[in-house]
Amino acid sequence: MGYIPTGAATLGKPVTYKDAGVDIGEGDRLVSLIKPMVRSTNRREVLGEIGSFAGFFRFPARRYRDPVLVAGTDGVGTKVKVAAMAGRMDTVGTDLVAMCVNDILVHGAEPLFFLDYYATGKLSAREGAAVVSGVAEGCRQAGCALLGGETAEMPSVYARGEFDLAGFAVGVVDRRAILDGSGVRPGDVLVGLASSGLHSNGYSLARKVVFEILGKKIRQRVPDWGTTVAEELLRPTRIYVRPVLSLHRKRPVLGMAHITGGGITGNVPRSLPHGVTAVVDRSAWEVPPVFRTLCEAARLPEEEAFRTFNMGIGMVLMVRSPDADRAVSHFRGAGIPASIIGEIRKSRADRAGVTFVGGKR
């Protein structure tokens, strides 16, 4: 016998899930739109298609002697607010993948598959598909499969037009090949790989400066940037996976640091052993105009700037001195501007650190 409600509620019109703000039909339309996108990221290890309760991935055990899974999770922060303002949802999907796969890459891991979580106040299949198209693009760039995801429509949590993203990457590395920075020594060289812009950090400050202090509009062109506000602030995070792994197969990389929240100051020491410092030459690369604009308008001290933004360097590699020039040539050949930005020196401090030298560029 079915459940029959009693009382006053039986006298009025039924209240459905859609009446409460959740449209199941729109969710089904989203799934139908994203299936081809998800399929475009498939690796041969993927079993089945989206629609199940879980994703299935056959482990590539033959390629690894002592495989270790490496997992990472991240989001894109308040960059989603800029995407909503601009009405452009695809690039933040690529950011989402980049933030996760670049993190596990630091340990020498090859990304295998990715999962995403998309939550919004009012689900639009078109907008959701745009987000997933960016996720799929990021997965193709990283060589990993988009194995599955979750979409949540929560009108009581997010206002109409608001959304958030979270991502989860899983990769693999041989245990003996795990990079943790323990092999870094004084005399080793720092190779900096250029960022594509702000990437996905510092956006709470960036939005305050651009929209409140400078009073810019989302589609306004900024001459110093050569782009509109939306174009610059929504530039996708660079994905370093393929060129870094291809270099690592030829020349040993000793350690890596993904320059995210905390900047060079906070992230490089995470990949160094105790008793050394990374001496970074600030004049070794050109700081992109967007950072100069933000720092000048905010009157941000240089020390704080390098703790807040990536300042034009998205990834730092530690290599032996004889390998440094070859590494720079390798990345330039792959289309990623790279330069030698410093070296490792012995330090009297117990903890690893960063010392900045050189003038501004």
C-alpha positions in Angstrom: 0.0 0.0 0.0 1.4 3.4 -1.0 1.9 6.3 1.3 -1.1 8.7 1.3 -0.6 12.1 3.0 -3.3 13.2 5.4 -4.5 16.6 6.6 -4.7 19.9 4.8 -1.9 19.2 2.4 -4.2 16.7 0.6 -6.7 19.5 -0.3 -4.3 21.6 -2.3 -2.1 21.2 -5.4 0.7 18.6 -5.1 4.1 20.2 -4.4 6.8 18.6 -6.6 10.6 18.7 -6.5 10.5 21.2 -9.3 8.3 23.4 -7.2 11.0 23.3 -4.6 13.5 24.5 -7.1 15.1 21.3 -8.4 14.4 20.3 -12.0 15.2 16.6 -12.6 14.4 17.0 -16.3 17.0 19.7 -16.8 19.6 17.4 -15.1 18.7 14.6 -17.5 19.2 17.1 -20.4 22.6 18.0 -19.1 23.7 14.4 -19.0 22.7 13.9 -22.6 24.7 17.0 -23.6 27.9 16.1 -21.9 28.1 12.4 -22.9 30.1 13.1 -26.1 32.4 15.4 -24.2 33.1 12.8 -21.6 33.7 10.2 -24.2 36.3 12.4 -25.9 38.5 12.1 -22.9 38.5 8.3 -22.7 41.6 6.3 -22.2 41.7 2.6 -23.1 41.6 1.8 -19.4 38.1 3.3 -19.0 35.3 0.7 -18.7 31.7 1.7 -19.4 30.2 5.2 -19.8 28.7 7.8 -17.5 25.3 7.0 -16.0 26.4 4.4 -13.5 26.7 5.0 -9.8 30.5 4.9 -10.1 33.2 5.1 -12.8 35.4 2.1 -13.7 39.1 2.3 -14.6 41.4 -0.7 -15.3 44.7 -0.1 -13.6 47.7 0.1 -16.1 49.7 -2.2 -13.9 52.0 -3.5 -16.7 53.7 0.0 -17.0 54.6 0.2 -13.3 56.8 -2.0 -11.2 55.6 -0.7 -7.8 52.7 1.6 -8.5 51.5 4.2 -6.0 48.3 6.1 -6.5 48.5 9.9 -6.1 45.3 11.8 -5.5 44.5 15.5 -5.3 41.5 17.8 -4.9 40.9 21.5 -5.4 38.5 24.1 -6.7 38.9 27.4 -8.5 37.9 29.8 -5.7 36.1 33.0 -6.4 37.1 32.9 -10.1 33.7 31.4 -10.5 32.2 34.8 -9.6 34.0 36.3 -12.6 32.7 33.5 -14.8 29.2 34.2 -13.7 29.6 37.9 -14.3 30.9 37.3 -17.8 28.4 34.6 -18.6 31.2 32.4 -19.7 31.4 29.0 -18.0 33.9 26.9 -20.0 37.3 28.2 -19.0 36.8 27.6 -15.3 36.2 23.9 -16.1 39.7 23.8 -17.5 41.0 25.6 -14.5 39.5 23.0 -12.3 41.4 20.2 -14.0 44.6 22.2 -14.1 44.6 23.0 -10.3 44.3 19.3 -9.5 46.6 17.6 -12.1 49.4 20.2 -11.7 49.3 19.3 -8.0 49.8 15.6 -8.4 52.3 16.2 -11.2 54.6 17.8 -8.6 55.2 14.3 -7.2 56.0 12.9 -10.7 52.5 11.3 -11.1 50.8 10.7 -14.4 47.2 11.7 -14.1 44.8 8.8 -14.9 41.3 10.0 -14.3 39.4 13.0 -13.0 36.0 13.5 -11.2 34.2 16.8 -11.0 31.5 18.3 -8.8 29.3 21.2 -10.0 26.8 22.8 -7.7 24.5 25.6 -8.6 21.4 27.5 -7.4 19.4 27.0 -10.7 20.5 24.3 -13.1 20.8 25.2 -16.8 21.7 22.3 -19.0 23.4 24.7 -21.4 25.6 26.4 -18.7 26.3 23.0 -17.1 27.4 21.6 -20.4 29.7 24.6 -20.9 31.4 23.9 -17.6 31.9 20.3 -18.5 33.2 21.2 -21.9 36.0 23.1 -20.1 36.6 20.1 -17.8 36.8 17.8 -20.8 39.3 20.2 -22.5 41.5 20.1 -19.4 41.4 16.4 -19.3 42.4 16.1 -22.9 45.3 18.4 -22.3 46.4 16.4 -19.2 45.8 13.0 -20.9 43.5 11.8 -18.2 39.9 10.5 -18.5 36.9 12.3 -17.2 35.6 9.3 -15.4 32.5 10.8 -13.8 31.1 13.6 -11.8 28.1 15.0 -9.8 25.7 17.9 -10.5 23.8 19.4 -7.6 21.0 21.9 -7.9 20.6 23.6 -4.5 18.4 26.7 -4.6 18.5 27.2 -0.8 22.3 27.2 -0.8 23.2 29.2 -3.9 21.4 32.2 -5.4 20.3 32.1 -9.0 23.3 32.5 -11.2 25.8 31.3 -8.6 27.7 28.1 -8.8 30.8 26.4 -7.4 33.2 23.7 -8.6 35.4 21.0 -7.1 37.6 18.5 -8.7 39.4 15.3 -7.9 42.4 13.8 -9.8 44.0 10.4 -9.4 47.4 9.6 -10.9 50.1 7.0 -10.6 53.9 6.9 -10.1 56.4 4.2 -9.4 57.2 4.3 -5.7 60.9 4.6 -6.4 60.2 7.6 -8.7 58.1 9.7 -6.3 59.4 13.2 -6.2 59.4 14.8 -2.8 62.4 17.2 -3.1 64.6 15.0 -0.9 67.1 14.8 -3.7 67.6 18.5 -4.1 71.0 19.8 -3.2 72.9 23.2 -3.0 74.0 24.1 -6.5 70.9 22.8 -8.2 69.0 25.2 -10.5 65.5 26.5 -10.5 63.7 26.5 -13.8 60.5 28.6 -13.9 57.7 27.8 -16.3 55.5 30.8 -17.2 52.0 31.0 -16.0 49.2 32.0 -18.4 48.1 34.7 -16.1 46.5 34.7 -12.6 45.6 31.0 -12.9 43.1 30.4 -10.1 44.5 32.2 -7.0 44.2 35.6 -5.5 40.8 36.3 -7.0 39.3 37.8 -3.9 41.9 40.5 -4.0 41.9 40.7 -7.9 38.1 41.2 -8.0 38.3 43.9 -5.3 41.0 45.8 -7.1 39.5 45.5 -10.6 35.8 46.1 -9.9 36.0 48.3 -6.7 39.3 50.2 -6.7 39.7 50.6 -10.5 36.0 50.5 -11.2 36.3 48.4 -14.3 33.4 46.7 -16.1 33.6 43.0 -17.0 33.6 43.6 -20.8 35.8 46.8 -20.6 39.0 46.7 -22.5 42.2 47.4 -20.5 44.9 48.9 -22.9 47.8 47.8 -20.7 46.6 44.2 -20.9 45.6 44.2 -24.5 42.4 42.4 -23.5 39.0 42.9 -21.9 38.7 42.3 -18.1 36.8 39.1 -18.8 39.4 37.8 -21.2 42.3 38.4 -18.9 40.6 37.2 -15.6 39.1 34.1 -17.3 42.4 33.0 -19.0 42.6 29.3 -18.2 45.3 27.9 -15.9 48.2 26.4 -17.8 48.4 22.6 -17.6 52.0 21.4 -17.4 51.5 17.7 -17.4 52.7 16.5 -20.9 55.8 18.6 -21.3 57.0 18.0 -17.7 56.5 14.3 -17.9 58.3 14.1 -21.2 61.2 16.0 -19.8 61.3 13.8 -16.7 61.7 10.7 -18.9 64.8 12.2 -20.6 66.4 14.3 -17.8 65.9 13.8 -14.1 63.7 16.4 -12.4 64.6 16.5 -8.7 61.6 18.4 -7.4 58.7 20.6 -8.4 56.5 23.3 -6.9 53.1 24.2 -8.3 52.7 28.0 -7.7 49.2 28.4 -6.3 47.9 30.0 -3.2 50.9 31.3 -1.2 52.8 32.2 -4.4 56.5 31.4 -4.9 57.2 32.2 -1.3 54.8 29.7 0.2 55.1 26.8 -2.4 58.7 26.4 -3.3 59.8 25.5 0.3 57.3 22.6 0.3 59.5 20.8 -2.3 62.8 21.4 -0.6 64.7 19.5 2.1 65.7 21.2 5.4 68.9 23.2 5.4 68.6 24.8 2.0 67.0 28.0 0.5 65.8 28.7 -3.0 67.4 32.0 -4.2 65.0 33.4 -6.7 66.1 36.2 -9.1 63.1 38.5 -9.6 64.8 40.0 -12.7 65.0 36.6 -14.5 61.5 36.9 -16.0 59.1 39.6 -17.1 56.1 40.0 -14.7 53.0 40.2 -16.9 51.0 43.5 -17.0 48.0 42.2 -15.1 50.1 41.6 -12.0 51.7 45.1 -12.2 48.2 46.7 -12.5 46.8 44.8 -9.5 49.9 45.4 -7.3 50.1 49.1 -8.1 46.4 49.7 -7.6 46.4 47.8 -4.3 49.7 49.4 -3.2 50.7 45.9 -2.5 54.2 45.5 -1.0 56.4 43.2 -3.1 56.7 40.7 -0.4 53.0 40.4 -0.1 52.6 40.3 -3.9 54.8 37.2 -4.1 52.7 35.5 -1.4 49.4 36.3 -3.1 49.9 35.9 -6.8 52.1 33.6 -9.0 53.6 36.8 -10.5 54.1 35.1 -13.9 55.6 31.7 -12.8 53.2 28.8 -12.6 55.6 26.0 -11.9 59.1 25.7 -10.6 61.4 22.7 -11.3 64.6 21.8 -9.5 67.2 20.2 -11.8 70.9 19.6 -11.8 73.0 22.5 -13.2 74.1 20.6 -16.4 70.4 19.9 -17.2 69.1 23.4 -16.8 69.6 24.8 -20.3 68.3 21.6 -21.9 65.2 21.9 -19.7 64.6 25.5 -20.7 64.9 24.6 -24.4 62.6 21.6 -24.0 59.8 23.8 -22.6 60.3 26.5 -25.1 60.0 23.9 -27.8 56.7 22.8 -26.3 55.4 26.3 -26.4 55.9 27.2 -22.7 58.1 30.2 -21.9 60.7 29.1 -19.5 63.8 30.5 -17.9 66.4 29.9 -15.2 65.2 31.9 -12.2 67.6 30.9 -9.4 69.5 28.3 -7.6 69.6 26.2 -4.4 71.9 27.3 -1.7 72.8 26.0 1.7 71.0 27.7 4.6 71.7 28.0 8.3 68.0 27.8 9.0 66.4 24.5 10.0 63.5 24.9 7.6 63.7 25.4 3.8 62.9 28.9 2.6 63.0 31.4 -0.3 65.3 34.4 -0.7 64.6 36.9 -3.4 67.4 38.8 -5.1 67.6 41.1 -8.2 65.5 44.0 -9.2 62.0 44.3 -10.8 61.3 43.6 -14.4 
